[in-house]
Amino acid sequence: MAIMRRIPVQHAGAASGLLQMDQQLVGALGIAVMTSIYALTAVPGNYVSGLPAAFVGGAALAGVAAFIAWRCVRDPVVPVAAPGVAFMLD
């Protein structure tokens, strides 16, 4: 919502596609980072040994994401319709 509310109505489709692509890419990157942390800290034959470090890494990634979201979200902006386009606000 924070991203899409600042986009002009005529660019909403392209912005939505870009947002979906970013979500997929960052999700895959987060899993890759957590898997890498697990692989670096796991002991061969002991499959649970790398999990605490992977979970701490995941929590750190979530904390960074929460901080970025907190800093980027500003006051609500009322969407502006393109000329000739009408829409209703909730």
Buried (B, 14 or more C-beta within 10 A) or exposed (E): EEEEEEBEBEEEEEBEEEEEEEEEEEEEEBEEBBEEBBEEBBEEEEEEEBBEBBEEBBEEBEEEEEEEEEEEEEEEEEBEEEEEEEEEEE
